[in-house]
Amino acid sequence: MAFATARARTARSWFIAAAAATLLLARAALAEEPPGPPADPLSGIVAERDVTFATVDGEALGLDIYRRADAGESPQPVLLFLHGGGWVSGGRRDAVPEDDPRMRGRSAQGAEMWPSMLPYVRRGVTLVTADYRLAPRSPEPAAIEDAFRALAWIGREGRARGLDPDRLAVAGVSAGGHLALLLGLTAGSGLLGPPEDADTPLPTIRGVVDLYGVADVVDLLTGPNAKSFTAEWIPSKRVRRARELSPLTYVHAGAPPVLVIHGDADAVVPHLQSKRLARALRAEGVHVDLVTLEGAAHGWFDARERAKIEAAIVAFLQSIGLIDAPPAS
């Protein structure tokens, strides 16, 4: 009988302790603030989407414009962005991954993601992010021609849409970095002409932001670094043609300042390409900043690496006179 009584008391004590724990958990849950709706990644930003800047062979080429909601009426400085994807994939929405369903929430979680152009919009630059025709349906020089067409559109239509063609920089990632370099190194020089339907004179480019872009196309067409997407973009596989499409070919004195950002563990576009580009630009007296992300691969960066990228781009855009405003909240 005594044993049964003790067992009953033990059970009762356990029940009381469990009930007390449950009550404490319930009170803690009630004390917590209910979760609010997720923050709007475009808060304070106005997006104008799906603007057709050219129609080529029946294909409409679109661009999106992102600006601060408080930008005012006067024309704003412009950052023309060209996406990556090996000239065979990607799209203009890659410029703002916070507004992309594939990326949404990754920034808040501290996960790896590709670089965003939104921080520079918050500092007063108006972003123009443009598509271009892709291989294999549209091999070279289609992407280059379309990049020129987007630049020409800014010169032709920009002021009517609140853009200042006299304060313009170009930026690109990977294959888009290649296109941005070609624009910066050849626009207005006659070294690599724009298509006939692109109005000239083109806007003057104040600077180029090259994020792990292709500087030497030959290196990705032949040899140990060859990539299948390069052969799709240059179906002739001619080394001479690849050299004609390489930014390294067009390095010259008087080119605009260049910021190069590249991870030294990049297995897609070798970091050595950016080092060679920086040496060539310096040899011609062109201002170039090479920012190396130690241990970083191609395109995907953690929060620390993205912060380093942002700081470098902000400093560069300030140095060429495109931004001076603090970021909008």
N, C-alpha and C positions, 0 to 999 in steps of 0.2 A: 504493500500500500504506500509506504514512504517513497519507494522508487517511482511509482506512478505519479505521486504528487509532485516530486521533483521534476519529472519529465514534463508534466503539465505546466509547471512554473517556467521551465526553460522555453517551452514552446510559446507561452504567453509573452515572455520577455523578448523573444525573437520577433514576434508579431508586432509588439509595441515599437521596437527599434526600427523595423522595416517601415511601419506606418509613419514614424517620425522622419525618417530619411525621405520618404515619398513627399511628405508635406514640405520639407525644406526645399526639395527640388522644384516643387510646384510654385512655392513662393519666389524662388530665384527666377523661374521662367516668367512669372508675372511681372517681376521687377525690371526685366530687360525691356528695352525699347523695341517695339515691333519693327521688323525690317522695312525700310522705305523702298521706293522704286529705284531701279538702277539709274545712275547719273547719265544724263544725256551727253554723249561724247562730243556733240556739235553745239553745246550750249554757248551762246554768244557768237556763233558762226552762221553765216548765210551761205547756202549751197545752191548754185545754179547748174543744173545738170542737163546733159544730152544736147549740147549746143553743137550743131554741125559746122565744122570749119572748112571742110572740103568734101567733094564727091569725086571719086576716082574709079573709072571703069564700072560705074553704077553702084559702087560701095560708098555709103556715107561714113565719114570719119568724124567721131564725136570727141568733145572735150567737156570737162566739168570745171566750174569756177568756184572756189571757196574764198570767202572774205570775211573779215570781222563785221559784225552787225553794226558797229559804230564807226565804220570806215568813212562815212561822210560822202560828199558829192565829188570831191576832187580826185583825179586819177591817182591810183595807188601803185606802188612798186610791185613788180611781177616776178614770180618764180615759176618758170615753165618746167614741168616735171615730165620725164619720159620713163615708163615702166620697164622692168626687166622681164626675163623669161626666155632668154636665148634666141630672140627674134622669132620664136615659134609659139609663144604662149604669153599669158599675162594680160593685164588691162589697166585702164587709167585709174580705176578705183583702188589699185594697189597703193596709191599715194597716201591714202588715209585709212590705214587698217582698223582704226577705232570705229570706223563707219562700215566695216565689212563684216557680214555675218560669220565668216570663217574665223575672224580674229576677235570678235566682240567679247570683252571681258578678260582677255588674256593680259592686257596691260595692268588692270587692277589686281590680277592674281600674281603679277610679277613673272609671268611665263615668258619664254622666248617668243619674239615676233619680229617682223621686218620693220625697218625704220619708217616713221611717219613724218609727213610734211606739215602736220597740223600745228606743232609748236611754233612754226615760223609764221603761220597765218595769225596766230594769237599775238604775235609781236608786230603785226601790221603789214605783212606781205600778202598780196593776193595770189593765191595758187591757181595756176592753170595746168590741169593734168590731161594729157592728150593721148588718144589711141593712135596706132599706126598699123598698116597692113602686115600680116604675119605670114611667114613661110610655114609649110612648103607651098601653100597656094600662091603666095606673093613673095618670091625670093628677092634677094638684093637686086636693085637698090631701093626697093619699095619703102622699107622702113626709114631710110635716110631721106628720101624725097618727102615722105609724110611729116617727118620732124621739121623739115624746112617749111612745109605748108603751114604747120601750126605756128611757127615763128612768124611767117608772113601774115597770118591771120591777126596776130596780136598787133603787128604794125599797121594793118589796114583797118581793123575793127576795134582795136583796144580802147581808144579814148572814149568811144561811144558806150563802152561797157565798164567804164571806171578803171581802166588799166593805163598805166603810164609806160609806153614803149621805150622811153628814154631811161628808165630805171628797171632794168631787166637782167635776170640771171637765169641760167639753165641748170637743171639738176637731173640726175638719172641714176638708176641702180642697175648693175650688171650690164645686160645688153643696152639698157637705157642710159647707163653711164657712158657706154661707147658712143651712142647717138649724141648725147650732150657734149662730149668731147669734140666730135666731128663738127657740130654746130659752132662751138666756141672757137675752134681752130681754123675753120674755113669760111664761115659766114662773112660776106663782104670782101673776102680776099681773092676770090676767083680761083682758089685752089681746088675746090670741089663745088661745082655749080649746083644751085637749087633747080628744081624742075621748072620748065618754062611757064607753067601756070601759077607759080609762086611769085607774087608781086615783089619787085625790088624798087628801091633799096630796102633791105631788111633792117629791123631794129638792131642797134648796137648792143652787143652782149657785154655786160660789165664783169661777169665772172661765171665760172663753171664749177659746180659741185658734182664731183665724180665719186660715187659710192661703188667700190669694187668693180669698176667697169672694165671692159675689154679694151686694152690699148694696142695689142698686137694680135690681129685676127689670124695671121699665119700660124701663130703658136697654138691656136685652137683648131686649126684645120689639118695640120700634119704633125707627126711626131708623138712623143709620149703624152702630151697634154691635149691631143685632138679630142673633140667632142662631136657626137652625132648631130647635134642641133646646128653646129657650124656648117656641116656638109649639107644640111637641109636648106640653110640660108644661102649658101654658095653652091648650087648644084653642079656647076662646072668643075668645082674642086680645084680651081687654078690658083696656084700660089701667087702668081703675079696679081690676080684680081684681089685676093685677100690682102695683099700689101697695099693696093690702092684704096682699100676700105679701112685701113688701120689708122687710128689717130696719131700714132708715132710717126707716120709718114708726113704729117702736116705740121709738126712742131716748127714754129718760126718766131723770130723776134717780133715783138709788138702784139703777141697774142694776149687775151685777157687773163687775169689772175685765175689760178686753178686751185681748188681744194680737193685732195684725193684722200679717201678714207677706205682702208682695206684691212681685213683680218689676215694675220700671217699663217693661219691654218686653213686657208681657203683651198678646197680641193677642186673647185670648178674653174675659177679664174685665178691663176697663180699670183700670189702677192708680188713676185718678182716683176711682173708686168708693170705694176704701179711704181716700183722702185726705178725701173728703167725709164718710165715716163717722167718721173720727177727729175731724174738726172738730165734728161734731154731738154726739159723746159728750163732748168737752171742754166744749162750751157748756153741757151739763147737769151738769157737775161729775163725770162718770164717769171713772175712771182708765183711760187707754188708752195703749198703746205701739204706735207704727207703725214697723215695720222694713221699709225699702225695700231690695230686692235690685237693685242697679244693673245694668242690662243683662240681667236674667233674664227669661225667657219664662214660659209657663204650665205649671207642673207638673213640668218636668224640670230638675234642678239638678245641677251638678258638685259635686265633693267640697268645694271651698271654700264654695260657697253652702250646701250641706247643713250644714257645720260652723257657719255663721252662724245658720242656722235652729235648730239644736240648742241653741246657746248661748242664744239668745233665749228658747226655750221652757223650758229648764232654769231660767233666772233668773226667768221668770214663775211657773212652778210653785212655785219656792221662795218667791216673794213672797206667794203665796196659801196657803202652808202645806201643800202637798201632798207635797213632797219635802224631805228634808234629808240623805238617805244618799248616800254616794259610789256610783258605779256598780259593780255586781258584775262580777267578771272573767269 
